[in-house]
Each structure stands twice: as structure tokens, then as C-alpha cells.
Amino acid sequence: MEIAYWIVAGVLAAFYLYAGGKKAVQSQEQLAPMMGWVDTVPMGLVRVIGTVEILGAAGLVLPPLTGIAPVLALVAALGLLVLQVLAGALHLSRGEAKETGLNAALIALAAGAVWLATTW
């Protein structure tokens, strides 16, 4: 189970470091072609979301790796799960149902990380 956690956590952490890093540093114009929702959300909130994603990625990996407060990995996985549920709701509210496939996959991975984090 530990190996499965590291695989799932590694995939999630890589995705959220990339996506969160883009949201944290790129301009609205640079983000808009890939993330159409940034035009309707204040840029400060986009930066906060990016920072939360980066912190979530760190929370998935660093606590179990260092052995310091490993329960934080569970908290990080739960936080990323909630984030993706909200992201999916945003897409649905904008009439972008076909855009929710990635959200569904990330919800499944985050739910898996939650479950795997409770098993060891």
C-alpha cells in the first residue's frame, strides 16, 4: 500500500506543482488560453488557488518523506479533493460539462490518496 500511495501522491504532486506554479506566476493573458475561467475570477484568487495547489503538493510528499506529522498528507489529499470538487462545480456552472473529465480524474486520484494515506 505504501508503494501505491507514493505512485498516486507523486502523480498528484507533479500535476499540482505544474498547474499551481503556472497560476502563481503567469499573467491572466498567459493563462486564459488554457484556463478560460481565469477571465471571470479575480487574479488574486487565481494566485491563491495556485499557492494552495503548490502547498497541497508539498503536503502530499514532505510529511511522509520526513516522518514529521505524516497525518498532514491525509489533510493535503483531502484539501486537494475538495479543491477539485469545487473546480468541477465551477466548470458545470459555466456550462463546461465536457471540461470536467480532468477534474473527475483528479478527484479519483485524490480520493485514492486519501484512502491510501489512512492505510499505513
C-alpha positions as CSV (number, residue, x, y, z in Angstrom):
1,M,0.0,0.0,0.0
2,E,2.9,2.3,0.7
3,I,4.2,2.0,-2.9
4,A,0.7,2.7,-4.2
5,Y,0.5,5.8,-2.1
6,W,3.8,7.1,-3.4
7,I,2.8,6.5,-7.0
8,V,-0.6,8.3,-6.6
9,A,1.0,11.1,-4.5
10,G,3.8,11.5,-7.0
11,V,1.4,11.9,-9.9
12,L,-0.8,14.3,-8.0
13,A,2.2,16.3,-6.7
14,A,3.7,16.6,-10.2
15,F,0.4,17.8,-11.6
16,Y,-0.3,20.3,-8.9
17,L,3.3,21.7,-8.8
18,Y,2.9,22.4,-12.6
19,A,-0.6,23.7,-12.6
20,G,-0.2,25.7,-9.3
21,G,3.1,27.1,-10.4
22,K,1.5,28.4,-13.6
23,K,-1.3,30.0,-11.7
24,A,1.0,31.5,-9.2
25,V,3.4,33.2,-11.6
26,Q,1.8,33.7,-15.1
27,S,-0.4,36.6,-16.2
28,Q,-4.1,36.3,-16.9
29,E,-3.4,36.6,-20.6
30,Q,-1.0,33.7,-20.5
31,L,-3.4,31.5,-18.5
32,A,-6.6,32.3,-20.5
33,P,-5.9,30.0,-23.5
34,M,-5.5,27.0,-21.2
35,M,-7.9,28.1,-18.4
36,G,-10.8,30.1,-19.7
37,W,-12.2,30.5,-16.2
38,V,-9.4,32.9,-15.2
39,D,-11.3,35.7,-17.0
40,T,-14.2,35.5,-14.6
41,V,-12.2,35.2,-11.4
42,P,-10.1,37.9,-9.8
43,M,-6.4,37.4,-10.4
44,G,-5.7,37.4,-6.7
45,L,-7.9,34.4,-6.2
46,V,-6.2,32.6,-9.1
47,R,-2.9,33.2,-7.3
48,V,-4.3,31.9,-4.0
49,I,-5.6,28.8,-5.8
50,G,-2.1,28.3,-7.3
51,T,-0.4,28.7,-3.9
52,V,-2.9,26.2,-2.4
53,E,-2.1,23.7,-5.1
54,I,1.6,24.1,-4.5
55,L,1.2,23.7,-0.8
56,G,-1.1,20.6,-1.4
57,A,1.6,19.0,-3.5
58,A,4.2,19.6,-0.8
59,G,1.8,18.3,1.8
60,L,1.4,15.0,-0.1
61,V,5.1,14.3,-0.2
62,L,7.0,16.1,2.6
63,P,5.3,14.8,5.8
64,P,5.5,11.1,4.9
65,L,9.0,11.6,3.5
66,T,10.4,13.2,6.6
67,G,8.2,11.3,9.1
68,I,7.2,14.6,10.7
69,A,3.4,14.8,11.2
70,P,2.5,12.3,8.4
71,V,-1.2,13.0,9.1
72,L,-0.7,16.2,7.1
73,A,-0.5,14.0,3.9
74,L,-4.1,13.0,4.6
75,V,-5.1,16.6,5.2
76,A,-3.4,17.7,2.0
77,A,-5.1,14.9,0.0
78,L,-8.5,15.9,1.5
79,G,-7.8,19.5,0.6
80,L,-7.0,18.7,-3.0
81,L,-10.1,16.6,-3.2
82,V,-12.3,19.5,-2.0
83,L,-10.4,21.8,-4.4
84,Q,-11.3,19.6,-7.4
85,V,-14.9,19.2,-6.4
86,L,-15.2,23.0,-6.3
87,A,-13.3,23.2,-9.7
88,G,-15.7,20.8,-11.2
89,A,-18.7,22.7,-9.9
90,L,-17.2,25.9,-11.4
91,H,-17.0,24.3,-14.8
92,L,-20.5,22.9,-14.5
93,S,-21.9,26.3,-13.5
94,R,-20.2,27.8,-16.6
95,G,-21.8,25.2,-18.9
96,E,-18.5,23.4,-19.5
97,A,-19.5,19.9,-18.7
98,K,-17.1,18.5,-21.3
99,E,-14.3,20.2,-19.4
100,T,-14.8,18.2,-16.2
101,G,-13.0,15.0,-17.3
102,L,-9.7,16.1,-15.8
103,N,-11.5,17.2,-12.7
104,A,-13.1,13.7,-12.4
105,A,-9.7,12.0,-12.8
106,L,-8.1,14.3,-10.2
107,I,-11.0,13.7,-7.8
108,A,-10.4,9.9,-8.2
109,L,-6.7,10.2,-7.6
110,A,-7.1,12.5,-4.6
111,A,-9.7,10.1,-3.2
112,G,-7.3,7.3,-3.7
113,A,-4.6,9.3,-1.9
114,V,-6.9,9.9,1.0
115,W,-7.7,6.2,1.3
116,L,-4.1,5.1,0.9
117,A,-2.9,7.7,3.4
118,T,-5.2,6.1,6.0
119,T,-3.9,2.6,5.4
120,W,-0.4,3.0,6.7
